[in-house]
């Protein structure tokens, strides 16, 4: 018999987003699920048009929705919400208060925080910058940066104007970056001068000439400095316009109303792992990503407004995109950059505790390392705010599951 590790209390069920969603569907689609999840699941599979319509309506997507679907037996040719319009960034930036929106923490303890109001202002200034350097719809913007706040802001600015984003983390060497970005012909490269890993400073900006030599489509470069550190010196490069992120701070904010794009408008290009030859480009579209992530965040993970979501990821992994979209649920997000066990095997757990994280996402490999390091979580760290732990990347072992529930 499989062992039941956990089940929600009746109170937790009644206060869950999924319970509220079930009530919403019952009321609007005249279907009684009797509190049975399998009934709800079967309904969603058998009625894709009603189901996805209900997701749009329940999450109150900012946009113009049509009920036009073209559903075919081969899913790849199906079309959802034909001629519907939305702006991805507008849905992530709906909140504009002085409450915390994003926190950055590096391995060395340096911390930065931005409010929703500051985030909105920064993104509007980045929009002004993109337009100033003639970045337009469907132009590709490539980012080669650590997991810092400015990277999120540049992504939101790109999606706001309908450009297509793609990012790699600095642990990708120059050949890995060229293999990926050369396929998408980016017009702008966003790059950070350096990053830190396990106490070591690693120079990224020195890689720039090699990247530009191989990717001729890049006409402009935007340089970010690593949070809390002075910008590294670098040489000018012939025929390339180089901008410093500090210049953006001086720009006026864009006051133009954000354009709404087609539901299927391209949002971001991610890549296959490259284990079977050259990494393959995978283009994700804005409407599908927004609805899917909202569904996963709120119905699967029970994320609520003012929660604090932390996924240990780099911006070269799809979980980075998943993390950023948590802003659409009016939750704040936490970004970490560096070695997850720098000077202490329980470093991330201490951050989770200090920052009052409600959802903590990690990999199975990280949990395996906690077991190997014999980390005693319960004895040292209370984790009072933590509600959910997500593990992905590879299957979590039986020992890994038992470690989590024991600790």
N, C-alpha and C positions, 0 to 999 in steps of 0.2 A: 504493500500500500504506500503511495506517495505521502510524504509527511507535509502537513499544512504548516507553513512557516508563519503565516500572519493572515488575519482577516479584519476588515474594518468594523468598527462598532456601529450600531444602529444610528447613533448620533452623527458619526462621521459620514455615513452614507447620506443621511438627510440634509447635511450641510454641504454636500459635494456639488461641484458643477455638473457632473453627469446626471445626478438626480434632478437638478433644475432643468437641464436640457431635456430629459425624458418627459417632464411635466409640460415643457414648451411644445414638444412634438405631439404629445397626446392631445393637447388643447387645439393646436393648429392643423393637425392632420387626422383628427378623430380616430385615433388608434390607441387602444388600451394595452399597455405593456405589463401591467400588474406588478411593476417593480422588478421584472425579470430581465436581466441583462441580455440573455440569449435571444429573447424576443426582439429587443431593440437592435441587436446585431443583425439578426436575420432580416428585419425590416430595412435596415440601411443597405444591405447587399442586394436585396430584391427590388428596391425602389431608389436607384441612384439619383434620379432627377429630384425626387422629393427630398431625399437625404441631403444632397449638396445645397439645394435651395434652403433647407432648414438651417444648415450651417451658416450660410451667408446671413440669413435673417437673425438667427440667434446671436451671432457675434456682432451684429449691426455694422457690417462692413461699410466704410465710407466709399460710395461709388454709385454708378447707375447700373442696375441689374436688369437683364432680360431673362425670360424663362426658356430661352431657345437652347436646346441640346441636340447634338447629332451623335447618338450612341450606336456604335457598331459592335459586331461580335469580336473583332480584333481591337482591343482597347486602345492600341497606339493610334488608330485613326479616328477615335472618338473626339468630339469637341464639346466642351462644357461652357455654359454661359456665353454663347456666341453673341458678339457685338456688345457685351457688357464692358463697362469702363471703370477703372480704378487707378489710384496712384499708391504704390506700395509704401513709399516713405510717409505719405500723409496718414496712413493707417497706423504706422509705428510712432508717429509724433503727435498723436491726437491729444496727449496730455501736455500741459504747458505751465506747470506749477513750479514752486520752489522746492518741491520734494526731490529726493535723490533719484536720479535716473541711471547713472553709470558710475561704477567705482572701479578703479584700476589699482592692483597691488602687484608689485614686483617681488622676486625672490628675496631681495635685500630689504624688504619691508617698506619701500617707498610707496606712498599712497596718494591717489588723486581722486576727486569726486566731482561730478557735474550734476546739476539739477536739470529737470525737464526744460526749464526756461532757457538755461545756458545751452543745452543740446539743440533746441530749436533755433536759437540765434546762430550758433556755429554752423549748422547745416545750411542755413540761408546764406551765410557768408561764403560757404564752399560752392553753393549754386552760382553765386555771383562770379567767383573765381573760374569755375568751369566755363561759364558763358564768355568770360573775358578772353579765355584762351581757345575759344571756338570748339568746345566740346559740345556735341549735340546728340540727339536721339540715335541710339544703336551704335554710337562710337564705343569702343572698348576702353575701359580703364583697368589697368593691371596694378596690383599692389603687392609689394615684396616687403612685408613689415611684420614686426612682432604683434602680439595681441594687446594693442593699446587703444585708448579712447578715440584718438584721431583717425584710426583705421575705420572704426565704426561710423564716425561722422562722414568720412569720405565715401563710404559705401552708401549711406543714406542720401547723400547729395547726388550720387550717381543715379540711384533709383528714382530720385525725385524728378530728374530731367529726362528719364528714359534711356540713359546710357547703360551699358552692360558691364557689370563688375566681374573681376576675377582676381583671386588672391592666392599667394603662396607664402609660407612662413620661411624665416631666414635659415632654418635648419636644412632646407632644400639647397643644395649646392648650385653653382652657376649652370652646369649642364641640365639639371632638373628644371630650373626656372626657364631656360631657353627652350627646352623641349616642349614645355607647356605654353608659355606666352607667345612663342613664334607662330603657333597655329592660329591664334585669335587676332593677330595684327593690332595690338593696342596703340592708341594715339597718345595716351598719357601713362607714365609709370610713376606710381607713388612708392617711395622707398624710405626706410628709416636708416639713419647713419650707422647704427650699431645695435647689438643686443647683448644680453648677459645670460650665461647658462652655467650653473654650478660655480658661481663666483668668477667666472672667466669672461672678460670683455671680448666680443667678437666683432670685427670690423665688417660691415656690410657694404658701405659706400665705396670701398676699394674694388668691389665687384662690378660697379656700374659701367665702366668702359667696355668690359667684355660683353655685358648684356646688350649694350647699345650697338656694338659692332655687329652682333648677330641678329638683332631685331630692328630692322630699318624703319618700321612703321612708327616707332616712338619719336614724336616731335618735341614733347615737353616732359620734364621731370619735376615732380614735387617732392621735396626732401623734408622728412619729419625728424625731429631729434628725439632720442630715447627719453621717456619721461623722467624728469628730475636730473637730467644730465646735460652738460653743455654740448653743443653741436660740434661734431668732428670736422676738421678742415678737409676740403676736397678741391680738386682742380676743375676749372671750367672745361667744358667739352665743346668742341667746334660744332656749329650748326644745331645745337640742342639748347632750347630755352630751359633754364633751371630756376625753379622758384623755391623759396623757403616757406614753410607753413606759417611762420610768424607774420609774413606779408598778408596772409588771408585775414588775420585778426584785425587788420586796419581797414578792410573793405567794408562797404555798405552792405546791409542785409538785403537780400532779394525780396521785394514786396509783391512780385508777380504771383498770381494765384497758380497753384500747381496744376499742371495739365493732367487729365485722366487719360490713361492709355488703355489699349485693348486688354482684356482679361489675359490673353495669351502673349502679351508683350514680354520680350526677353528680359530677365532680371540679372542672372549670374551664370557664369560658366565655371563648372567644377570639372574635376578630372578623375579618370580611373586611376588605379594605383600604379600602373606602369609595370606590373609584374609579368605581363604577357606582351612585351614589346612597348612601343611608344605610348605614353599616357593618352587616353582618348578624351576628347572634350565632351562634356555633358551639359547641355544648356537647359537651365531651369527657368520657368516662366512665372511672372509675378503673381497672377491670380491663384494659380494652383499652389504655389509655395505658401502664400498668405493663408489660404483656407486650411491647407493640410497642417501647417504649423499651429494655427489657432486651435484646431481640433486636438492635436497631440498635446499641446500645452495645457489647455483648459479641461478637456474631457478625459484625457489619459493620465495627465500628471497633476490635475487639480490646481493649476497655478491661478492665483487670484490677484486682483489689484493690490499693489504695495508689497507683494512678496518680493524676495530677493533671490534671484536665480543665478547659480554659478555652475558652469560646465567647464571642467579643466580641458582646454582645447587650444590649439593654435589656429590661426586664420587660414591654414592650409587644409583643414579637415572640415567636412560638412557640418559637424556639430557647432562650428563657429556661426554659420548661417542660422542654424536652429536656435542658438543662444540669443543672437541679436533680435530675432523676431519675437522673443518674449516681451519686448517693449510694446508690441501690439496688444498684449494683455494688461497693459498699464502696470506691469511689474518692473522693478529695477533689475539691472544685470551687473554681475561682477566679472571683471576680466583679470586673469592672473597670467603673468609672463615669467618664465624661468624654469628652474629645476624643481619639481614638486616636493623633493625631500632635501632641499638645500639646508645644511647644518642641522636638520631635524627631520626624522622620518614622518612625523605627524604635522609638518608645516601647513599643509592644506587644511587639515582638520582644525588647527588653531585659527586659521583665517575664517573658516566656516563658522566657528564659534564667535569670534570677535565681530564679524560683519553681520551676524544674525541671518545667515543664509537659510532659506526655506527649502530650496531644491538644490541638491548637490549631485552633479553629474561627473562620472569618472569612467575609466576603462577597467576591464577585468584584470589587466596587467597591473594596474595600480593597487587593486585590492590584494592581488597575489604578493606584491611587494610589502604591503602592510603585514601580511601573515609572516613572511620571511623575516621581517625586522622585529617581529613579536611586539607590535605596537598595542599597548593596553589603553584603548580609547576610553572606556567607561570610568577607569580609575582617575584619569587626568582631565578629560574634556566632557562637558555636560551636553553640548549641542541642543540646548533647549528650544531653539527656533526651528530646527531641522524637521521637516515633515516627510520629505521624499528623497530617496537616493536612486539615481539612474546609473546603470552600468551598460556600456556598449563597446563596440569595437571588435569583440570576440565573445564567445559564450563564457559566462561566469561558471566556474567549477562548483561542485557540491561543497567543497571546503570554503570557497569564497562566500557562498550564500550563508553558510553556517557561521562564518566569522562575523559577517554583517549583523546577523540577528543576535549573536552572542554578545556583541560589543555595543 
